[in-house]
């Protein structure tokens, strides 16, 4: 039996970019008890910088909003 071959044209990824679209944006929320959430994930204030850095490395154009309860201390808001 003879073997045959067929030509297959596979789609290409432009510039080797990410396969997933960047999220529209994320939200950091500071509650009056100093609880911080990022994208609904509870974090400590100390964990937040690393999480944001990881997100930025994956999605350089990611926009992040910051919201804080009205009765949060100025120091907590400044720290975040």
C-alpha positions, 0 to 999 in steps of 0.5 A: 500500500502506498502512503499519501500526504495532504497539506494542512495550513494551521492558523498562526499566532501573531508575534507569539502573543498570549492566547488569552485576551487581557481582562478589562480591568480589576479592582482592589478594595480596602475595607474599614477592617484593613481587609484587602481584596483583588478580583474578589480574592482576599489578600493581606496588604503585604501580598498585594504588591506581588499579586499586582506584579504578577498580573502586570507581567501577564497583562502589561496594559491591565487597568486596576481600580482602587476603592476604599470604604469611607471610614478607612484610615488615611494610613491604610489607604496610603499603604495600599 
